[in-house]
Amino acid sequence: MKRLTLSTFAIAALLGLAACGDKPQEMSATGVKQDSAAYTGVGQSQYVQTGWSSGDKSTWEQQLKARAQYGMNDYQRIGAQK
């Protein structure tokens, strides 16, 4: 009985230690992928805000300013509800 308990504990310890192994994470052969600018967008999509054209930095900045002013400004939103 003692031998069975000891062998069960040894197997459980080996399985537990095997789960702790970490494989090396290396960079791919092509190197680091460079991200494109945010205003380049995804092209034409149903989720694109009207008034913004893909790749136009000035309309992108205008949309961000409008969103910050009207959508995320709590003072503006609370004042509009009164």
PDB file of N, CA, C and O in Angstrom:
ATOM      1  N   MET A   1       0.820  -1.188   0.000  1.00  0.00           N
ATOM      2  CA  MET A   1       0.000   0.000   0.000  1.00  0.00           C
ATOM      3  C   MET A   1       0.871   1.261   0.000  1.00  0.00           C
ATOM      4  O   MET A   1       0.574   2.244  -0.680  1.00  0.00           O
ATOM      5  N   LYS A   2       1.945   1.203   0.778  1.00  0.00           N
ATOM      6  CA  LYS A   2       2.841   2.348   0.848  1.00  0.00           C
ATOM      7  C   LYS A   2       3.538   2.562  -0.497  1.00  0.00           C
ATOM      8  O   LYS A   2       3.767   3.696  -0.916  1.00  0.00           O
ATOM      9  N   ARG A   3       3.870   1.461  -1.163  1.00  0.00           N
ATOM     10  CA  ARG A   3       4.540   1.549  -2.456  1.00  0.00           C
ATOM     11  C   ARG A   3       3.607   2.163  -3.504  1.00  0.00           C
ATOM     12  O   ARG A   3       4.055   2.956  -4.331  1.00  0.00           O
ATOM     13  N   LEU A   4       2.314   1.807  -3.480  1.00  0.00           N
ATOM     14  CA  LEU A   4       1.328   2.342  -4.410  1.00  0.00           C
ATOM     15  C   LEU A   4       1.147   3.846  -4.183  1.00  0.00           C
ATOM     16  O   LEU A   4       1.072   4.610  -5.146  1.00  0.00           O
ATOM     17  N   THR A   5       1.079   4.264  -2.952  1.00  0.00           N
ATOM     18  CA  THR A   5       0.926   5.683  -2.637  1.00  0.00           C
ATOM     19  C   THR A   5       2.157   6.469  -3.071  1.00  0.00           C
ATOM     20  O   THR A   5       2.039   7.566  -3.618  1.00  0.00           O
ATOM     21  N   LEU A   6       3.330   5.912  -2.828  1.00  0.00           N
ATOM     22  CA  LEU A   6       4.568   6.568  -3.206  1.00  0.00           C
ATOM     23  C   LEU A   6       4.691   6.680  -4.719  1.00  0.00           C
ATOM     24  O   LEU A   6       5.104   7.722  -5.229  1.00  0.00           O
ATOM     25  N   SER A   7       4.340   5.624  -5.444  1.00  0.00           N
ATOM     26  CA  SER A   7       4.433   5.667  -6.900  1.00  0.00           C
ATOM     27  C   SER A   7       3.372   6.608  -7.485  1.00  0.00           C
ATOM     28  O   SER A   7       3.639   7.280  -8.481  1.00  0.00           O
ATOM     29  N   THR A   8       2.202   6.669  -6.899  1.00  0.00           N
ATOM     30  CA  THR A   8       1.166   7.600  -7.350  1.00  0.00           C
ATOM     31  C   THR A   8       1.628   9.038  -7.142  1.00  0.00           C
ATOM     32  O   THR A   8       1.437   9.887  -8.013  1.00  0.00           O
ATOM     33  N   PHE A   9       2.225   9.308  -6.010  1.00  0.00           N
ATOM     34  CA  PHE A   9       2.744  10.643  -5.734  1.00  0.00           C
ATOM     35  C   PHE A   9       3.868  10.998  -6.704  1.00  0.00           C
ATOM     36  O   PHE A   9       3.942  12.135  -7.172  1.00  0.00           O
ATOM     37  N   ALA A  10       4.734  10.048  -7.009  1.00  0.00           N
ATOM     38  CA  ALA A  10       5.846  10.300  -7.930  1.00  0.00           C
ATOM     39  C   ALA A  10       5.326  10.589  -9.341  1.00  0.00           C
ATOM     40  O   ALA A  10       5.837  11.486 -10.012  1.00  0.00           O
ATOM     41  N   ILE A  11       4.330   9.851  -9.792  1.00  0.00           N
ATOM     42  CA  ILE A  11       3.753  10.083 -11.118  1.00  0.00           C
ATOM     43  C   ILE A  11       3.072  11.444 -11.174  1.00  0.00           C
ATOM     44  O   ILE A  11       3.200  12.165 -12.163  1.00  0.00           O
ATOM     45  N   ALA A  12       2.347  11.797 -10.115  1.00  0.00           N
ATOM     46  CA  ALA A  12       1.685  13.100 -10.068  1.00  0.00           C
ATOM     47  C   ALA A  12       2.710  14.228 -10.073  1.00  0.00           C
ATOM     48  O   ALA A  12       2.489  15.255 -10.716  1.00  0.00           O
ATOM     49  N   ALA A  13       3.820  14.058  -9.373  1.00  0.00           N
ATOM     50  CA  ALA A  13       4.868  15.079  -9.342  1.00  0.00           C
ATOM     51  C   ALA A  13       5.517  15.223 -10.712  1.00  0.00           C
ATOM     52  O   ALA A  13       5.797  16.344 -11.138  1.00  0.00           O
ATOM     53  N   LEU A  14       5.762  14.119 -11.412  1.00  0.00           N
ATOM     54  CA  LEU A  14       6.343  14.181 -12.747  1.00  0.00           C
ATOM     55  C   LEU A  14       5.403  14.859 -13.748  1.00  0.00           C
ATOM     56  O   LEU A  14       5.843  15.654 -14.579  1.00  0.00           O
ATOM     57  N   LEU A  15       4.129  14.544 -13.667  1.00  0.00           N
ATOM     58  CA  LEU A  15       3.166  15.187 -14.559  1.00  0.00           C
ATOM     59  C   LEU A  15       3.050  16.679 -14.255  1.00  0.00           C
ATOM     60  O   LEU A  15       2.920  17.494 -15.168  1.00  0.00           O
ATOM     61  N   GLY A  16       3.097  17.029 -12.991  1.00  0.00           N
ATOM     62  CA  GLY A  16       3.037  18.437 -12.608  1.00  0.00           C
ATOM     63  C   GLY A  16       4.254  19.208 -13.085  1.00  0.00           C
ATOM     64  O   GLY A  16       4.126  20.345 -13.538  1.00  0.00           O
ATOM     65  N   LEU A  17       5.434  18.604 -12.991  1.00  0.00           N
ATOM     66  CA  LEU A  17       6.638  19.273 -13.460  1.00  0.00           C
ATOM     67  C   LEU A  17       6.708  19.344 -14.978  1.00  0.00           C
ATOM     68  O   LEU A  17       7.290  20.276 -15.532  1.00  0.00           O
ATOM     69  N   ALA A  18       6.120  18.369 -15.648  1.00  0.00           N
ATOM     70  CA  ALA A  18       6.117  18.386 -17.106  1.00  0.00           C
ATOM     71  C   ALA A  18       5.265  19.537 -17.632  1.00  0.00           C
ATOM     72  O   ALA A  18       5.538  20.066 -18.710  1.00  0.00           O
ATOM     73  N   ALA A  19       4.247  19.924 -16.888  1.00  0.00           N
ATOM     74  CA  ALA A  19       3.379  21.030 -17.305  1.00  0.00           C
ATOM     75  C   ALA A  19       4.075  22.377 -17.147  1.00  0.00           C
ATOM     76  O   ALA A  19       3.618  23.369 -17.716  1.00  0.00           O
ATOM     77  N   CYS A  20       5.150  22.436 -16.402  1.00  0.00           N
ATOM     78  CA  CYS A  20       5.843  23.699 -16.171  1.00  0.00           C
ATOM     79  C   CYS A  20       6.860  24.043 -17.255  1.00  0.00           C
ATOM     80  O   CYS A  20       7.475  25.109 -17.201  1.00  0.00           O
ATOM     81  N   GLY A  21       7.046  23.183 -18.214  1.00  0.00           N
ATOM     82  CA  GLY A  21       8.040  23.433 -19.251  1.00  0.00           C
ATOM     83  C   GLY A  21       7.655  24.624 -20.123  1.00  0.00           C
ATOM     84  O   GLY A  21       6.479  24.809 -20.439  1.00  0.00           O
ATOM     85  N   ASP A  22       8.612  25.409 -20.500  1.00  0.00           N
ATOM     86  CA  ASP A  22       8.369  26.575 -21.340  1.00  0.00           C
ATOM     87  C   ASP A  22       9.191  26.448 -22.604  1.00  0.00           C
ATOM     88  O   ASP A  22      10.409  26.279 -22.557  1.00  0.00           O
ATOM     89  N   LYS A  23       8.513  26.530 -23.729  1.00  0.00           N
ATOM     90  CA  LYS A  23       9.203  26.441 -25.014  1.00  0.00           C
ATOM     91  C   LYS A  23       9.779  27.808 -25.358  1.00  0.00           C
ATOM     92  O   LYS A  23       9.162  28.825 -25.042  1.00  0.00           O
ATOM     93  N   PRO A  24      10.935  27.860 -25.990  1.00  0.00           N
ATOM     94  CA  PRO A  24      11.521  29.161 -26.344  1.00  0.00           C
ATOM     95  C   PRO A  24      10.668  29.878 -27.391  1.00  0.00           C
ATOM     96  O   PRO A  24      10.165  29.262 -28.330  1.00  0.00           O
ATOM     97  N   GLN A  25      10.519  31.175 -27.211  1.00  0.00           N
ATOM     98  CA  GLN A  25       9.749  31.992 -28.151  1.00  0.00           C
ATOM     99  C   GLN A  25      10.728  32.867 -28.918  1.00  0.00           C
ATOM    100  O   GLN A  25      11.329  33.788 -28.364  1.00  0.00           O
ATOM    101  N   GLU A  26      10.874  32.570 -30.170  1.00  0.00           N
ATOM    102  CA  GLU A  26      11.841  33.280 -30.998  1.00  0.00           C
ATOM    103  C   GLU A  26      11.121  34.131 -32.026  1.00  0.00           C
ATOM    104  O   GLU A  26       9.966  33.878 -32.367  1.00  0.00           O
ATOM    105  N   MET A  27      11.821  35.143 -32.512  1.00  0.00           N
ATOM    106  CA  MET A  27      11.273  35.987 -33.568  1.00  0.00           C
ATOM    107  C   MET A  27      11.167  35.174 -34.848  1.00  0.00           C
ATOM    108  O   MET A  27      11.942  34.247 -35.080  1.00  0.00           O
ATOM    109  N   SER A  28      10.203  35.535 -35.665  1.00  0.00           N
ATOM    110  CA  SER A  28      10.062  34.829 -36.929  1.00  0.00           C
ATOM    111  C   SER A  28      11.214  35.197 -37.854  1.00  0.00           C
ATOM    112  O   SER A  28      11.944  36.156 -37.603  1.00  0.00           O
ATOM    113  N   ALA A  29      11.364  34.451 -38.890  1.00  0.00           N
ATOM    114  CA  ALA A  29      12.475  34.675 -39.820  1.00  0.00           C
ATOM    115  C   ALA A  29      12.333  35.996 -40.571  1.00  0.00           C
ATOM    116  O   ALA A  29      13.332  36.561 -41.017  1.00  0.00           O
ATOM    117  N   THR A  30      11.104  36.495 -40.716  1.00  0.00           N
ATOM    118  CA  THR A  30      10.891  37.736 -41.461  1.00  0.00           C
ATOM    119  C   THR A  30      11.178  38.965 -40.618  1.00  0.00           C
ATOM    120  O   THR A  30      11.299  40.061 -41.165  1.00  0.00           O
ATOM    121  N   GLY A  31      11.288  38.820 -39.325  1.00  0.00           N
ATOM    122  CA  GLY A  31      11.567  39.968 -38.463  1.00  0.00           C
ATOM    123  C   GLY A  31      10.304  40.565 -37.885  1.00  0.00           C
ATOM    124  O   GLY A  31       9.243  39.941 -37.901  1.00  0.00           O
ATOM    125  N   VAL A  32      10.422  41.763 -37.379  1.00  0.00           N
ATOM    126  CA  VAL A  32       9.313  42.438 -36.722  1.00  0.00           C
ATOM    127  C   VAL A  32       8.410  43.083 -37.770  1.00  0.00           C
ATOM    128  O   VAL A  32       8.882  43.733 -38.703  1.00  0.00           O
ATOM    129  N   LYS A  33       7.124  42.894 -37.602  1.00  0.00           N
ATOM    130  CA  LYS A  33       6.164  43.505 -38.517  1.00  0.00           C
ATOM    131  C   LYS A  33       5.930  44.943 -38.070  1.00  0.00           C
ATOM    132  O   LYS A  33       5.622  45.191 -36.904  1.00  0.00           O
ATOM    133  N   GLN A  34       6.072  45.872 -38.976  1.00  0.00           N
ATOM    134  CA  GLN A  34       5.843  47.280 -38.681  1.00  0.00           C
ATOM    135  C   GLN A  34       4.362  47.589 -38.873  1.00  0.00           C
ATOM    136  O   GLN A  34       3.778  47.259 -39.905  1.00  0.00           O
ATOM    137  N   ASP A  35       3.766  48.221 -37.874  1.00  0.00           N
ATOM    138  CA  ASP A  35       2.368  48.605 -37.979  1.00  0.00           C
ATOM    139  C   ASP A  35       2.221  49.837 -38.865  1.00  0.00           C
ATOM    140  O   ASP A  35       3.127  50.664 -38.965  1.00  0.00           O
ATOM    141  N   SER A  36       1.089  49.935 -39.487  1.00  0.00           N
ATOM    142  CA  SER A  36       0.815  51.114 -40.298  1.00  0.00           C
ATOM    143  C   SER A  36       0.156  52.178 -39.426  1.00  0.00           C
ATOM    144  O   SER A  36      -0.285  51.889 -38.313  1.00  0.00           O
ATOM    145  N   ALA A  37       0.091  53.376 -39.921  1.00  0.00           N
ATOM    146  CA  ALA A  37      -0.525  54.465 -39.162  1.00  0.00           C
ATOM    147  C   ALA A  37      -2.016  54.193 -38.983  1.00  0.00           C
ATOM    148  O   ALA A  37      -2.638  53.542 -39.823  1.00  0.00           O
ATOM    149  N   ALA A  38      -2.579  54.689 -37.896  1.00  0.00           N
ATOM    150  CA  ALA A  38      -3.977  54.419 -37.577  1.00  0.00           C
ATOM    151  C   ALA A  38      -4.922  55.007 -38.614  1.00  0.00           C
ATOM    152  O   ALA A  38      -5.972  54.426 -38.888  1.00  0.00           O
ATOM    153  N   TYR A  39      -4.572  56.139 -39.190  1.00  0.00           N
ATOM    154  CA  TYR A  39      -5.481  56.789 -40.126  1.00  0.00           C
ATOM    155  C   TYR A  39      -5.549  56.100 -41.481  1.00  0.00           C
ATOM    156  O   TYR A  39      -6.391  56.457 -42.305  1.00  0.00           O
ATOM    157  N   THR A  40      -4.686  55.124 -41.731  1.00  0.00           N
ATOM    158  CA  THR A  40      -4.778  54.405 -43.000  1.00  0.00           C
ATOM    159  C   THR A  40      -6.013  53.523 -43.042  1.00  0.00           C
ATOM    160  O   THR A  40      -6.546  53.251 -44.118  1.00  0.00           O
ATOM    161  N   GLY A  41      -6.471  53.077 -41.887  1.00  0.00           N
ATOM    162  CA  GLY A  41      -7.742  52.378 -41.797  1.00  0.00           C
ATOM    163  C   GLY A  41      -7.755  51.009 -42.421  1.00  0.00           C
ATOM    164  O   GLY A  41      -6.714  50.419 -42.709  1.00  0.00           O
ATOM    165  N   VAL A  42      -8.960  50.516 -42.625  1.00  0.00           N
ATOM    166  CA  VAL A  42      -9.157  49.177 -43.169  1.00  0.00           C
ATOM    167  C   VAL A  42      -9.761  49.212 -44.564  1.00  0.00           C
ATOM    168  O   VAL A  42     -10.137  48.173 -45.107  1.00  0.00           O
ATOM    169  N   GLY A  43      -9.856  50.383 -45.137  1.00  0.00           N
ATOM    170  CA  GLY A  43     -10.499  50.489 -46.442  1.00  0.00           C
ATOM    171  C   GLY A  43     -11.991  50.692 -46.267  1.00  0.00           C
ATOM    172  O   GLY A  43     -12.430  51.288 -45.284  1.00  0.00           O
ATOM    173  N   GLN A  44     -12.753  50.209 -47.196  1.00  0.00           N
ATOM    174  CA  GLN A  44     -14.202  50.366 -47.120  1.00  0.00           C
ATOM    175  C   GLN A  44     -14.796  49.242 -46.287  1.00  0.00           C
ATOM    176  O   GLN A  44     -14.595  48.061 -46.571  1.00  0.00           O
ATOM    177  N   SER A  45     -15.524  49.630 -45.262  1.00  0.00           N
ATOM    178  CA  SER A  45     -16.154  48.671 -44.367  1.00  0.00           C
ATOM    179  C   SER A  45     -17.460  49.272 -43.874  1.00  0.00           C
ATOM    180  O   SER A  45     -17.642  50.488 -43.913  1.00  0.00           O
ATOM    181  N   GLN A  46     -18.350  48.438 -43.420  1.00  0.00           N
ATOM    182  CA  GLN A  46     -19.613  48.941 -42.888  1.00  0.00           C
ATOM    183  C   GLN A  46     -19.434  49.640 -41.549  1.00  0.00           C
ATOM    184  O   GLN A  46     -20.346  50.323 -41.083  1.00  0.00           O
ATOM    185  N   TYR A  47     -18.281  49.482 -40.928  1.00  0.00           N
ATOM    186  CA  TYR A  47     -18.025  50.072 -39.622  1.00  0.00           C
ATOM    187  C   TYR A  47     -17.278  51.394 -39.693  1.00  0.00           C
ATOM    188  O   TYR A  47     -16.996  51.990 -38.653  1.00  0.00           O
ATOM    189  N   VAL A  48     -16.956  51.862 -40.870  1.00  0.00           N
ATOM    190  CA  VAL A  48     -16.227  53.110 -41.033  1.00  0.00           C
ATOM    191  C   VAL A  48     -17.181  54.275 -40.796  1.00  0.00           C
ATOM    192  O   VAL A  48     -18.293  54.295 -41.324  1.00  0.00           O
ATOM    193  N   GLN A  49     -16.744  55.236 -40.008  1.00  0.00           N
ATOM    194  CA  GLN A  49     -17.544  56.422 -39.705  1.00  0.00           C
ATOM    195  C   GLN A  49     -17.752  57.255 -40.965  1.00  0.00           C
ATOM    196  O   GLN A  49     -16.824  57.434 -41.753  1.00  0.00           O
ATOM    197  N   THR A  50     -18.957  57.759 -41.154  1.00  0.00           N
ATOM    198  CA  THR A  50     -19.212  58.609 -42.312  1.00  0.00           C
ATOM    199  C   THR A  50     -18.456  59.922 -42.140  1.00  0.00           C
ATOM    200  O   THR A  50     -18.340  60.432 -41.026  1.00  0.00           O
ATOM    201  N   GLY A  51     -17.954  60.455 -43.213  1.00  0.00           N
ATOM    202  CA  GLY A  51     -17.180  61.683 -43.167  1.00  0.00           C
ATOM    203  C   GLY A  51     -15.685  61.439 -43.081  1.00  0.00           C
ATOM    204  O   GLY A  51     -14.900  62.387 -43.087  1.00  0.00           O
ATOM    205  N   TRP A  52     -15.288  60.199 -43.002  1.00  0.00           N
ATOM    206  CA  TRP A  52     -13.865  59.880 -42.935  1.00  0.00           C
ATOM    207  C   TRP A  52     -13.498  59.010 -44.120  1.00  0.00           C
ATOM    208  O   TRP A  52     -14.164  58.014 -44.404  1.00  0.00           O
ATOM    209  N   SER A  53     -12.441  59.388 -44.806  1.00  0.00           N
ATOM    210  CA  SER A  53     -11.964  58.567 -45.916  1.00  0.00           C
ATOM    211  C   SER A  53     -10.653  57.906 -45.510  1.00  0.00           C
ATOM    212  O   SER A  53      -9.802  58.527 -44.873  1.00  0.00           O
ATOM    213  N   SER A  54     -10.505  56.672 -45.877  1.00  0.00           N
ATOM    214  CA  SER A  54      -9.342  55.889 -45.489  1.00  0.00           C
ATOM    215  C   SER A  54      -8.063  56.498 -46.042  1.00  0.00           C
ATOM    216  O   SER A  54      -7.959  56.753 -47.242  1.00  0.00           O
ATOM    217  N   GLY A  55      -7.098  56.728 -45.174  1.00  0.00           N
ATOM    218  CA  GLY A  55      -5.807  57.256 -45.574  1.00  0.00           C
ATOM    219  C   GLY A  55      -5.689  58.762 -45.462  1.00  0.00           C
ATOM    220  O   GLY A  55      -4.611  59.308 -45.696  1.00  0.00           O
ATOM    221  N   ASP A  56      -6.773  59.455 -45.108  1.00  0.00           N
ATOM    222  CA  ASP A  56      -6.750  60.915 -45.000  1.00  0.00           C
ATOM    223  C   ASP A  56      -6.537  61.299 -43.539  1.00  0.00           C
ATOM    224  O   ASP A  56      -7.425  61.108 -42.708  1.00  0.00           O
ATOM    225  N   LYS A  57      -5.369  61.837 -43.228  1.00  0.00           N
ATOM    226  CA  LYS A  57      -5.007  62.134 -41.846  1.00  0.00           C
ATOM    227  C   LYS A  57      -5.831  63.279 -41.262  1.00  0.00           C
ATOM    228  O   LYS A  57      -6.184  63.243 -40.084  1.00  0.00           O
ATOM    229  N   SER A  58      -6.136  64.280 -42.055  1.00  0.00           N
ATOM    230  CA  SER A  58      -6.866  65.436 -41.522  1.00  0.00           C
ATOM    231  C   SER A  58      -8.298  65.060 -41.132  1.00  0.00           C
ATOM    232  O   SER A  58      -8.774  65.489 -40.081  1.00  0.00           O
ATOM    233  N   THR A  59      -8.995  64.267 -41.956  1.00  0.00           N
ATOM    234  CA  THR A  59     -10.354  63.848 -41.572  1.00  0.00           C
ATOM    235  C   THR A  59     -10.313  62.898 -40.389  1.00  0.00           C
ATOM    236  O   THR A  59     -11.246  62.880 -39.587  1.00  0.00           O
ATOM    237  N   TRP A  60      -9.257  62.108 -40.261  1.00  0.00           N
ATOM    238  CA  TRP A  60      -9.093  61.224 -39.107  1.00  0.00           C
ATOM    239  C   TRP A  60      -8.991  62.050 -37.826  1.00  0.00           C
ATOM    240  O   TRP A  60      -9.636  61.737 -36.826  1.00  0.00           O
ATOM    241  N   GLU A  61      -8.183  63.100 -37.861  1.00  0.00           N
ATOM    242  CA  GLU A  61      -8.030  63.951 -36.684  1.00  0.00           C
ATOM    243  C   GLU A  61      -9.326  64.686 -36.353  1.00  0.00           C
ATOM    244  O   GLU A  61      -9.650  64.865 -35.179  1.00  0.00           O
ATOM    245  N   GLN A  62     -10.063  65.110 -37.364  1.00  0.00           N
ATOM    246  CA  GLN A  62     -11.343  65.769 -37.130  1.00  0.00           C
ATOM    247  C   GLN A  62     -12.334  64.819 -36.474  1.00  0.00           C
ATOM    248  O   GLN A  62     -13.071  65.216 -35.572  1.00  0.00           O
ATOM    249  N   GLN A  63     -12.357  63.578 -36.915  1.00  0.00           N
ATOM    250  CA  GLN A  63     -13.255  62.592 -36.323  1.00  0.00           C
ATOM    251  C   GLN A  63     -12.887  62.314 -34.874  1.00  0.00           C
ATOM    252  O   GLN A  63     -13.770  62.146 -34.033  1.00  0.00           O
ATOM    253  N   LEU A  64     -11.587  62.263 -34.570  1.00  0.00           N
ATOM    254  CA  LEU A  64     -11.163  62.039 -33.192  1.00  0.00           C
ATOM    255  C   LEU A  64     -11.555  63.205 -32.292  1.00  0.00           C
ATOM    256  O   LEU A  64     -11.991  62.996 -31.160  1.00  0.00           O
ATOM    257  N   LYS A  65     -11.403  64.430 -32.788  1.00  0.00           N
ATOM    258  CA  LYS A  65     -11.789  65.597 -32.003  1.00  0.00           C
ATOM    259  C   LYS A  65     -13.287  65.609 -31.746  1.00  0.00           C
ATOM    260  O   LYS A  65     -13.721  65.896 -30.631  1.00  0.00           O
ATOM    261  N   ALA A  66     -14.075  65.303 -32.756  1.00  0.00           N
ATOM    262  CA  ALA A  66     -15.529  65.275 -32.603  1.00  0.00           C
ATOM    263  C   ALA A  66     -15.944  64.174 -31.636  1.00  0.00           C
ATOM    264  O   ALA A  66     -16.840  64.377 -30.816  1.00  0.00           O
ATOM    265  N   ARG A  67     -15.322  63.043 -31.721  1.00  0.00           N
ATOM    266  CA  ARG A  67     -15.643  61.931 -30.829  1.00  0.00           C
ATOM    267  C   ARG A  67     -15.302  62.271 -29.387  1.00  0.00           C
ATOM    268  O   ARG A  67     -16.063  61.947 -28.475  1.00  0.00           O
ATOM    269  N   ALA A  68     -14.169  62.918 -29.177  1.00  0.00           N
ATOM    270  CA  ALA A  68     -13.768  63.296 -27.826  1.00  0.00           C
ATOM    271  C   ALA A  68     -14.691  64.371 -27.271  1.00  0.00           C
ATOM    272  O   ALA A  68     -14.971  64.384 -26.072  1.00  0.00           O
ATOM    273  N   GLN A  69     -15.162  65.263 -28.115  1.00  0.00           N
ATOM    274  CA  GLN A  69     -15.999  66.355 -27.655  1.00  0.00           C
ATOM    275  C   GLN A  69     -17.425  65.901 -27.370  1.00  0.00           C
ATOM    276  O   GLN A  69     -17.983  66.253 -26.331  1.00  0.00           O
ATOM    277  N   TYR A  70     -18.022  65.130 -28.266  1.00  0.00           N
ATOM    278  CA  TYR A  70     -19.433  64.803 -28.148  1.00  0.00           C
ATOM    279  C   TYR A  70     -19.714  63.427 -27.556  1.00  0.00           C
ATOM    280  O   TYR A  70     -20.760  63.225 -26.939  1.00  0.00           O
ATOM    281  N   GLY A  71     -18.821  62.506 -27.728  1.00  0.00           N
ATOM    282  CA  GLY A  71     -19.098  61.149 -27.268  1.00  0.00           C
ATOM    283  C   GLY A  71     -18.512  60.808 -25.922  1.00  0.00           C
ATOM    284  O   GLY A  71     -19.063  59.973 -25.205  1.00  0.00           O
ATOM    285  N   MET A  72     -17.404  61.434 -25.558  1.00  0.00           N
ATOM    286  CA  MET A  72     -16.717  61.042 -24.335  1.00  0.00           C
ATOM    287  C   MET A  72     -16.593  62.175 -23.323  1.00  0.00           C
ATOM    288  O   MET A  72     -16.001  61.983 -22.261  1.00  0.00           O
ATOM    289  N   ASN A  73     -17.134  63.344 -23.627  1.00  0.00           N
ATOM    290  CA  ASN A  73     -17.045  64.471 -22.721  1.00  0.00           C
ATOM    291  C   ASN A  73     -18.289  64.470 -21.839  1.00  0.00           C
ATOM    292  O   ASN A  73     -19.368  64.843 -22.298  1.00  0.00           O
ATOM    293  N   ASP A  74     -18.155  64.057 -20.587  1.00  0.00           N
ATOM    294  CA  ASP A  74     -19.307  63.939 -19.695  1.00  0.00           C
ATOM    295  C   ASP A  74     -19.943  65.289 -19.406  1.00  0.00           C
ATOM    296  O   ASP A  74     -21.161  65.364 -19.242  1.00  0.00           O
ATOM    297  N   TYR A  75     -19.165  66.348 -19.338  1.00  0.00           N
ATOM    298  CA  TYR A  75     -19.723  67.670 -19.083  1.00  0.00           C
ATOM    299  C   TYR A  75     -20.653  68.077 -20.228  1.00  0.00           C
ATOM    300  O   TYR A  75     -21.701  68.681 -19.999  1.00  0.00           O
ATOM    301  N   GLN A  76     -20.273  67.753 -21.423  1.00  0.00           N
ATOM    302  CA  GLN A  76     -21.077  68.087 -22.587  1.00  0.00           C
ATOM    303  C   GLN A  76     -22.352  67.237 -22.601  1.00  0.00           C
ATOM    304  O   GLN A  76     -23.428  67.747 -22.912  1.00  0.00           O
ATOM    305  N   ARG A  77     -22.243  65.964 -22.271  1.00  0.00           N
ATOM    306  CA  ARG A  77     -23.389  65.059 -22.306  1.00  0.00           C
ATOM    307  C   ARG A  77     -24.387  65.378 -21.206  1.00  0.00           C
ATOM    308  O   ARG A  77     -25.593  65.345 -21.451  1.00  0.00           O
ATOM    309  N   ILE A  78     -23.921  65.685 -20.000  1.00  0.00           N
ATOM    310  CA  ILE A  78     -24.824  65.992 -18.888  1.00  0.00           C
ATOM    311  C   ILE A  78     -25.531  67.315 -19.149  1.00  0.00           C
ATOM    312  O   ILE A  78     -26.721  67.450 -18.866  1.00  0.00           O
ATOM    313  N   GLY A  79     -24.815  68.280 -19.681  1.00  0.00           N
ATOM    314  CA  GLY A  79     -25.415  69.574 -19.985  1.00  0.00           C
ATOM    315  C   GLY A  79     -26.487  69.476 -21.048  1.00  0.00           C
ATOM    316  O   GLY A  79     -27.440  70.255 -21.031  1.00  0.00           O
ATOM    317  N   ALA A  80     -26.357  68.550 -21.962  1.00  0.00           N
ATOM    318  CA  ALA A  80     -27.323  68.392 -23.041  1.00  0.00           C
ATOM    319  C   ALA A  80     -28.613  67.739 -22.547  1.00  0.00           C
ATOM    320  O   ALA A  80     -29.656  67.907 -23.178  1.00  0.00           O
ATOM    321  N   GLN A  81     -28.572  67.008 -21.448  1.00  0.00           N
ATOM    322  CA  GLN A  81     -29.748  66.305 -20.945  1.00  0.00           C
ATOM    323  C   GLN A  81     -30.650  67.200 -20.129  1.00  0.00           C
ATOM    324  O   GLN A  81     -31.813  66.853 -19.921  1.00  0.00           O
ATOM    325  N   LYS A  82     -30.173  68.330 -19.657  1.00  0.00           N
ATOM    326  CA  LYS A  82     -30.985  69.206 -18.793  1.00  0.00           C
ATOM    327  C   LYS A  82     -32.084  69.878 -19.547  1.00  0.00           C
ATOM    328  O   LYS A  82     -32.854  70.644 -18.966  1.00  0.00           O
TER     329      LYS A  82
END
